[in-house]
């Protein structure tokens, strides 16, 4: 049906655009010779993959755009794919989530920032750091090692406005806010950070060692200690980065592994000859995938996006246009970029390591899919046993916790599609019940959860559960049904009961216990839910009790007011840690002087 249109296609580079009967773009491709490439789709060929066959069967028309070069076609193809997200193209998710470290070396007082986009602002960027790498750890270690500002103050605007913060008192900041360090001195610190992030850690450590020895010889022990701390921090971080070669090379290695409709692309990021991170990209298609096609689409979309381009890019498979991609990326980077498929040597070993990780990732995906099916089977089995009209997508469970009737609390846990949805969990401080009355506590909890007022004030309460499981027997079940009836809600409710050994035995309703197969998925799911709601209630109650005990204990100590109590609780998190803290550790808390720290220390040891 397209013979005449194909004959009129030019023998030149361009982009072809396939459309379905509704005029929707379903595929975008590039070609060095448009006529030859488009003709291949409509020739009967056993070499066509199932995906190509499915796409061709849906083509109702096609358009094309002529380009001056293959490189221009490559850029246009990528832009059209991002704009239209065609069904049969392999789509790479937006790379904006990749983190970078940004040094504003062009500012009077430089800053080190954690960002997710490269801007044309004159700053220097390091990355991207794939999510598998501890960029937060790097960020913190560098800040601590070089004693740069931790606050969000603007310099020189904020110099001298406030006294230096706690970080300066703890020796973790050179305090540019104090005005005691000049812009040139602060820039020198960032010059060292630049060298370290650029991979010159060996040179930097040697320089710091010389400075440390020189300072010690001049009896400048504080300066020597500062150098020593920097060296230790930098060595610790450097040891965690796997050294791949001795050439201090910046390179990316990409390997693809395909198994039927699943594909995984593994990206190894190497900076200064060190593997600083890896990231797996998962791709799923409607038809069988091809390694070269997957890698071709991936590198095109990835490197024409907002990412750092290294000097060298090594691939596990040929994409057919390495030279064109190299030309495009050389233009983007500003100097030569090579794109190759290594066959032997050290670089091939890195490719093989990336391939191994890609294969492993496919196995993880398949395992996760099996687990997902098992969870769905558990829900179906549970729905059948409980004679529910629908398979429950959202399950809510409730439990009460207290100590002899004091500090009554309740927990609500939510399971969606058989998995805990912790963002939907809720905890309740019981306000209307005094003493040990679990049923009254449950009544308050459920009334607050299901009344219109609560549901309107908390948007997540608007979603009602398909099933409620109460931690308890008939009494808890009757309480829940009573509250729901009073509010005009029809939601199935069951109680979760335990055996003599305190293990989940099954569920009950008004007519008695419902049988669940002891080795089935339904009983495993119910057990998981009951354990989760019980644990959540206990943990919340424990934190409330500790907080109350801590507050009442600290009130008795001279010099410890409400502000200092809060600071202590935020810093140590538990009363046991405060009781066991030394005077030096207590002094690290903002607002705690040595005298007050001594008071706290002696108070908790007065009877020992």
N, C-alpha and C positions, 0 to 999 in steps of 0.2 A: 504493500500500500504506500510505501515511502520511496519507491524506486526513482521517480522523477525528481523528487526533492533531494535525494542523495546524490544523483548525477550532477545536480547544480551546485553542490558543495565545492568550495575552493580547495586547492591543494596548499593551504597555508595554516599557520598556527591559529588556535582559537579555543573558545569554550563552547561546549554544546549543552543544551538545557532540555531535559526530557520532561514531558508533562502528561498527566492522565486525562481522562475524559472530562473532568471538571476544570481543567486548566491549571491544576495545582502542580507545582514543580516537584517531581519525585526523584530526580537525580541530576547532578551537575558534574561534568567532567572536563578535562583539558586534553588537548591533542596537539602534537607537532604538525600533523597533517590531518585536518578535520575530515576530509572525505574518507580516508582510509579507516580512521578510528570509528566513525559513526556507522560505516558500512558493516563493520564486524558484528555489531549488535544484531543486525537483521539477517545475517546469514545463518542457516541452520548449522549448528555446531555442537558436537558432543562435548567439546571442551568448555562450554558455558557452565558456570556453577549454578546450583539451584537458585541462588539469589539473583543472578543475572537473568535467568529464564523467567523468574517471577516478575522482575522489573520490566523486561521486554513485553510480557503479556499485558502489562498495564499502561504501556506507552500509547497515547492517542495522537501525540504531535511532538515536534521538537523544534527548538530555535537554536540559533548559534550567534556568537559574537566574535568577529575577527580581531586578532591581536597582531602586533608587530613582531612579537618574539614569543618563544616558549616560556621565558621568564615572566613576561607580562600576562600570559595565559594562566600561569601558575598562581600569580597574585589574585587575578580576577576570579579564578575558580574558588580559591579560599574565601574571598569576600562574599561570593554568592552563596556558598555553603553556610557560612555563619549567618547570613541574612535570612535565608529561606529554610534552613534545616531540613533538607530533603529526606524523605523516608528511606531511600536506598543508599544514601551516603553514610559512611562511618563518621559519626559525630564525636568530636572531642569537646568535653564540657569546658566551660569558660575557665581559663587558668588564673583568674584573679585571686584564687585562694592561696596561691603560692606565696610564702612569706619571703621578704627580703630584709636585710639590715641596711639601713641608710645612714651615711655619714654626711652631714652638712658641712663639709670642709670649706665651703665658700662663704660661711658666715663668720662674723667676728668672734663669736663664742660657739664653736661647733656643737652639734648634738648627735647622738646615736639613737635612731628610731627603728621601731618594728613596723614595717609597712607591707602592703600587698600589691602595690602598683609602682611601676617606674614612671617618673614624671620628668619632663625636660627642664629641670630646675637647677642644673649645675651641681647637684649633689652627687656623691659616689654611692653606688648600690652594689651589694654583695648578695649573690643568690642566683636563681631561686633555691631555697632550702626546702626540699620535699618534706612532706609531713612526717615521714619516718625518722627524720633527723631531729635531735633536740635543740631546735633553734632558741627556744626560751632559755635553755641551760647555757648555751653559748652567750646569749645576750647578758644573762645575769653574771656569768663568770667574767666576761670582758669588763662590765661595769665595775665589778668588785675589784678586779685586778688593777684597773687603771684609775679607780677612785673618781669616776666622773659623776656628774650630778644625777640624782635619782628623781628629782622633782620636776615639775612642769613650768618652773619659773623661766621668764624670758630675760636673757642677758644681752646687753648691759642694762636694760630697762629696770630690772628688779635688784640690782646690786645695792646693798646697804639698807634695803627697806625693812628687812627682818633679820633677826639673829639666825645663825646657821642652825639647821635642823639636827635631829638625832643621829642621822647618818654621819655627819661630821664629828659628833661627839664620840661615835663608835669607831672613828678612823676609817670610814668607808667612803668618804667624799672629800675632795680637796676644797669644797665650798667656794665656788666662783661667786656666790651671792655675797660673800664677805668682802670682796674686793682685794683680798690678800694675794690673789693669783692673777697675773696679767693675761690679757688676751693672747699674747705670743706664747706664754707658758702653757696655757690651756690648749692652744693649737698644737703645740709640740706633743702633748699627750695623745691627741687624736691622730697625729702623724704616726705614732707607734701603733695605735689601734688599726690604722689603715694597713700598715705593714703586716700585722698579724693576720688580719682577715684576708689579705692578698696571698697568704701562704708562706710569708717570709718569717715564720716563727723561730726557725733555727737562728737566723741572723739577729732577730730581736732578743731572744733569750741570751745569746752571747753578749750582746750590748748591755743588757741588764746585769749580767754577771760581772762585767767589768765595772759598771757603776756601783754595784754592791760592794765590791772589794775596795774600790777607791773611797767610798763613803766610810767604810769600816776603818780604813787606814787613817782617815782624817777625824775619827771619833764621832762621825755623824751617824749614830746608831739608828736613829729614827728613819733616816733616809735609806740606810742599808736594809732595815726591816721591811720597808715599803717595796724595795726592789726584790727582796727575797719572796714576799707574798705574791708579787706579780709572776715571778718565775715559776713558783709552785702551781699557781692557778693555770698558767698557760701550758705547762707540761701535762697537767691532768687532762686538760681539754684535748691537747694534741695527741695523747695516747689513745683516745677514744676514736680517732679518725684513722681508718685503714689506709696505709700507704700502698699505692698500686705500682708506682714506678719511681725512678730517681730523677726524672726530667722536669719536675715541677710543672707539669702540663695542666692546662685548663681544658677539660674535654667532657663531652656528654657521650654516653654509650647507650644505645637503644636496641633492645632485642624483643622480638615478637614470637609468641607461641600460640598456635591455633589448635583447637580441638572441636571440630564440627562447627557449631554456631557460637562458640565461645572463643574469645581471644584475650590475651593479656600482653600489654606492652610494658616492659620494665625499663625505667630510666635511671641510670647511674649518673650522679652528678659528681664530677671530679674537679677539685680546685687545688692548684699548687701540688699536683701529684697525689692528692689524698681524696679518698672517697668520703665525701661529707654527707651523703645521703642517697636514698633510693626511693622510688615511688612507683607503684603499680597502677596502670590504667586498665580498667576492665571494659570490655566491649562485648555486646551480645547482639546477634543479628537474627533476622527471620530465616536466612538461608546460610548454607555452608560458607565459611569465610576463607580467604586466601591470605597467606602471610604477607606477600609483597603488596597487595592492595591495602591491607590494614596499615602496614608501616608507612606506605606512601601517603595515605590520607592523614595519618597521625603527624608525621614530621612536617607536612605542609601547614596544617592548622596550628600546630604547637609553635613552630618557630616564626610564623608570620604574626603571632600574637604578641602580647606584652611580656616577653621573657628575655633574659640575658642570653646572648649568643656567644658561646665559647669559640676558641680558635679551631678546635677539632671536634667533629661529630663522627662517631663510628656506629655502623649499623650491622645488624645480624643478617639482613637480606638486602639484595639490590632493589631499589625502588624505580630504576629505569631513567631517572633524571638527576643523578647526583651532581653533575656539572652545572645544571641549571639552578639547582638549589644552592650550590656553593656560590654561584655568581650573585644570587639574590641576597644571601646572608652576608656575603662580603660587603655588599652595598649597605646593608643594615648596620653591620658592626663598624664599618669604617676601615677595616683592614682584612687581610686574607683569612678566609674560613675554608677549611677542607672538609669534604664529606666523603667518607670511604667505607668500604666493606672489607675489613681486614681478614686475611685468610690464615696467616700464621703469626707467631710471635706473641709478645706480651699483650698487645692490644686484642688479639683474638682470644686470649685467655680471659680478659675482662668481659668480652662479648659472651663467651661461654658461661661465665659466672652469672651474667644478666639473664641469659637464656634459662639457666637452672632455676633462677628466682621466678621467671615468668611461668615456667612449667609448674612450679610449686604453688604459685598463685591460682592457676587454673584448678589444681586439686583442692585448694581451700574454697574456691567458689562452688565446686561440685559438692563438697562436704557441707557447706552452708545451705545449699539448695536441698540436700537430703534432710538436714535438720529442720528446715522450713516446712518440708512436706510432713515430717513427723509431727511437728507442732500442729499443723492443720489437721492431720489425722486424729490427734488427741482432742482437738476441739470438736471435730465431727463425732468422735466416739462419746464425748461428754454430752453433746447435744442429744444424741440418740438415747443415752442412758437416762437423762433427765426429761426426755420427751419434750424438748423445746421446739418451737415452731421454726426458729432460725438458728444457724450456727452463731454462737455469741462472739461478736467482734470485740466488744468492750465488756470486761468483767471487773466489778468493783468488790473489794473485800474490806471488812472493818474489824477492829479489835480494840480493846480497852486495856490500859495499864495504869497501875497506881501502887503505892506502898501503904498498906493498911488504911486505905481510904484517903490518903493524902496525895496531893499533886496528881489528880485524875487527868488523864490525857487519852485521846483516841487517835487512831491512825486509819487512813483510807489509802489503800494501794489500788492501782489500776493496771490491768493487763489488756493489751491490745494485740489482737491476732496471735494470742498465746504467749506474748512476751511482756515483761514488765515495762511500763511506760512511766519512768520515774519523774518526768516533768509534770505528770498529772497527779502525782501523789499529793495528799493533803494531810496536815496534822491539826488537831483541835485541842485547845485548852478548855477543859470542861469548867463552866462558870456557874451552873445552876445546881450542882450536886455536891453535897458534903458527905464524907464517909464512903464506905465501900458499897456501892450500889451500881454494879456493872450495867444492869438493865436501864436504869435511869440515865446513866452516862450515854448509853447507846441511843436512847430516845432523843436526847439533846443533840447528839452528833448527826443522826439521820434527819432530824427536823431541820437543822441548820443547813445540811447539805442539799436537801430537796425542796426547801421553800423557795418561792419565786424571788424573794429579796436576795437571798444568798446567790442564786443562780444568775441574777442580773448583775450583781456586784462583782462576780468572778466569772468571766466569759467561759472559762473551761468547765464550769459547772453546768453550762447549758446543754452539754452532751450527756444524755442519760445512758445508763448502762443497759446492756442486753441481759445481764445476769448479775445477781448479787449473791455473794457467798459470805456468810457470817462465821466468824471464828467462835464456834460454840454450838449448842444443841437447840432443843425445842424452845427454850425461854428466849434466846437471842433471835431465833427465827420468828416467833410470835411478835416480838417487839418490832422487828423490821416490817412485818406485814401490817401491823397496826398503824405505824407511821405512814406507810405508803397508802393505805386505804383512806386515812384521814386527809391526805393530800390529793386523792383521786388519781394515783399513779398505779399502773398495772405492769409491774416488773417481776419476773420470776425470782424467788428468794429460796436459798437452801442454806442449811447449817453444815459446817465442817466439823466432824467429830473424830476423836482420837481413841486409840485402844489403851489397855492397861499399861503399856510401855511408852505411852505418850507419843505414839506415831499415828499419822493420819490413817484412819480406818475407812472413811467414806463420807457420804453426805446424807442429810436427812431433810424431809419435808413434813407437812402436816400428817401424812399417812404413815410415816415411819422411815426406816433407813432404805436408801436406794442403793442397789448392788452395783459396785464398780469392780471390774475384773482386776484382781490383785496385781497382775503383771502387765496391765494395759496402760496406754498413754494417758487415759482420763485420770486415773488415780495419781499418776506422776505429776500431772498438771495441777490437780487439786492440792497435792502435798506441797508443791512449789509455792502456790498462792498462800496456803495457810502458814508456811514457814516465813514467807516474806512479810505478811501483814503482822505476824507476831513479833518478828525481829524489828520491824519499823516502829511499832508501838513501844517496845522495850527501850530501844535506843533513844527515842524522843523523851521518854520518861526519865531515863538516866541522866540525860543532859539537863533537863529541868531541875532534877534533884541536886545535881552537882552545882549548878549555877546558884541555886538557893542557898546551899550549904556554904559555898564559897563566899557569896555576898554577906551572909550573916557572920561568918568567921572574920572576914576582913574588916567589917564594921567595928570590931572590937580593938583594932590596932590603931595606935596613935599616929595621926598624920595621913591616914588612908581614907580619903573622901570618895565620893561617888565616881568622879572622873578617874582617879587612880585605880579604883576597883575595876572599872571597865577596861582600862589600859592593861592591867594585869591579866584579866580574863581573856582579852583578845590575844595577848602575847603567848600565854602558857596553855590556854585551852582547858586545863583541868586543875582541880584543887590539889591533887597529888603532886603535880609538877611544881606548883608554887611552894608547897610544903617542903619539897626536896631541893629547891633551888638554892644556890649559894648567893652570898651578898653580891658578888661580881655579876652573876646572871640576872639578879633582880635589878641591878643598876642599868641594865641594857634597856629596860622598859622606859618609854618616854614619860618624864615627870617624876620618876622614882629616884630621889637623891640617895646618897650613901647612908645618910642618917635614917631615912624611912626604910631603906632596904635592910638595915641592921635591925630596926624594930620588927619587921616582918620575919626576918630570919630567927630572931630570939623568941618571938611569940610562939612559933610552931615547934620550938625546942624547949619550952619552959618546963615541961613535965618529964622530959627525957633524962 
